[in-house]
Amino acid sequence: MIYINLLILSLIVVFIIDISGFFRTIAKHLYRWTFNNKKEMPDNFDWDNVFIGFHIFKCSLCSTFWTGIIYLLITSTFTIVNLGYVVLLAFLTPVLKDMMLLVKDVLTTVLNIAFKYLTR
């Protein structure tokens, strides 16, 4: 059960950081707040100037690793095997992101086909 919980936790972290754009929105609001709404954030904006020292909040690999470690410590299941599983999940965050986007695309295509046949 711990492995399923860690997988779900890593999927949540990947969604929040890589897919949802949550931290890009925060950076945009910080940028506007800094310049009193006088400037729009440029597309080539350097993220490191906004989140100096907070790389963990921009990187799904880092966030997955640290949330997995914290989860293992809270549930008192910190073993070398579980740590290895957390490291593997952290390493696979780009793959998890691509898989989530693939599932979304497949479901969208299936729903579009079903809608097209139902509205005939």
C-alpha positions, -999 to 999 in steps of 0.1 A, spaced: 0 0 0 29 23 7 41 21 -29 6 30 -43 5 60 -19 39 72 -29 30 68 -66 -2 88 -61 17 114 -41 43 118 -69 15 121 -95 0 149 -75 33 167 -72 40 163 -109 5 177 -117 9 207 -94 44 217 -105 47 206 -142 12 206 -156 -10 231 -137 12 261 -140 6 270 -103 41 284 -97 42 303 -130 11 321 -118 27 328 -85 57 342 -103 35 364 -125 18 378 -94 50 384 -76 64 402 -107 33 424 -109 34 431 -72 71 441 -74 64 466 -102 30 478 -88 11 464 -118 30 487 -142 47 459 -162 37 427 -177 60 397 -171 80 390 -203 78 355 -218 116 350 -215 115 359 -178 143 344 -156 126 322 -130 157 321 -108 153 358 -100 118 352 -86 123 321 -65 159 325 -53 167 296 -31 133 279 -37 143 255 -65 124 228 -47 91 245 -56 100 247 -93 113 212 -98 90 182 -97 120 159 -92 131 178 -61 96 181 -48 88 144 -54 119 134 -36 114 156 -5 76 149 -2 84 112 -5 110 114 22 87 134 45 59 108 38 82 80 48 92 97 80 57 105 90 44 70 84 75 54 101 83 34 70 117 48 62 138 19 49 164 16 22 140 -1 -1 113 25 3 140 52 -1 150 36 -34 114 36 -45 111 73 -38 143 80 -57 130 60 -86 97 79 -86 116 112 -85 138 101 -114 107 92 -134 89 125 -130 94 135 -167 79 101 -177 50 105 -153 43 139 -168 43 125 -203 21 96 -192 -4 120 -176 -6 141 -208 -10 110 -229 -39 98 -208 -55 132 -211 -51 132 -249 -65 97 -252 -95 105 -231 -101 138 -249 -100 119 -283 -124 92 -270 -148 117 -256 -148 137 -289 -155 106 -309 -183 96 -285 -198 131 -286 -197 131 -324 -216 98 -326 -241 107 -299 -250 140 -315 -259 126 -349 
